[in-house]
Amino acid sequence: MENFEFRFPRRAKGLVWKAEGKLVGVVGSGNLEVMIEPAELNGECVATVSTSITGFGETWRQVLTDFMDRHTLSDIRISINDGGATPAVVSLRLDQAVATFLGAAQ
């Protein structure tokens, strides 16, 4: 079992969004759970990963960096519980969670 935390500072480019009082979760194939919720993080986005597959810290960093390049988030906590999902499935579930979160925030 490995646990990671990745912190992303507020980025100047693109849309920065924030929603209060919402929690969104996505569960799907690949034994993967993604939750997104607002949090007071001084503009940062924090992603925590708990995975049963060891040795893939750099892969997680790359997947989450790519995700943050697509979605500029502020004061958002992302929690990921992984049981062996591929990077493509992780990216899909993250995108689905953001889409759901944005829909819930409206």
N, C-alpha and C positions, 0 to 999 in steps of 0.2 A: 504494500500500500504506500502510495506517495501523495503528498500534499504540496501544492504550489500556491503562491500568491503573486499576481502580476498587477502592477500599478501603472496606470496610464494617466499622464497629466492632461489637463484640459488643453485641447488643441485649438489653434487660432483659425484653422481652415474649416469650411463646411458648417453644417448645422450642429448646434449644440442644444440639446434638449434635456428637459428635466420634468418629471411628473411626480406628484406627491400622493402618497397613500395607496399606491398600486403595487401589487406583487403578481408577477406572471411566471408560470412554469410551463415547460414543454417537455414531454416524455415521449420517446419514440424508439425506433429500431436502434440497435447497437448498444443497448443497455445504457442509455445516456439520459440524464436529467439536467435541464438547464433552468435556472431561476434568475429573474431580473427584478430588482427592487430599488426604489430610491433610497439614498442614504446621504447623510451630511459628510462629504469627503473633500471639502474645499475645492470643488470643481473636478476632482479626479474621478476616474472610473477604476474600480478594483475588481479583479476577477480571481476567485479562488477555485482551485481544481482539486478534487479528491479522486484518485484513480487507483484501480487495482493493478494496472499495468505499469511496471517500473522501467526507468531508463529513457523516457520520452519527454523530459523537461523542455528541451530545445524545440521539439515539435509543437508542444503546447504553446510556447512563447511565439512561434511563427504563426500558428493558427490564430491566436488571439490578437497579434499585431496586425495581421491581415484583416481581421474582423474590425478592429478599431480604425483601420484606414478606410473602411467602407462606412462605418457608423461613428460619428463623433459624439461621444456621450459625456455627460457631466453629472456628477453626484449620483452615480449608478453603481450598484453592487451586483456582480454576476457570480452566481454559485453554480459550479458544475460538479456533478457526481457521475463518474465514468466507470463503466465496466468493460471497456475495450472497444469503444467506437472508433471508426476510422476518422482521419482529419476531415474528409469530405462530409461525413455525417455530422461531425461537430459543427462545422461551418453552417450547414443547412439548419441545424437546430438553433444555433445562435441567431441566424437571420429570422427564423420563424418566431423566436421569442421576442425579438425587437419589433417585428411586425405586429404581433399580438399586443405587446406593451404599448405601442403607439396607438393602436385601436382602442385599448382600454383607457388611455390618457385623454381621449377626445370627449 
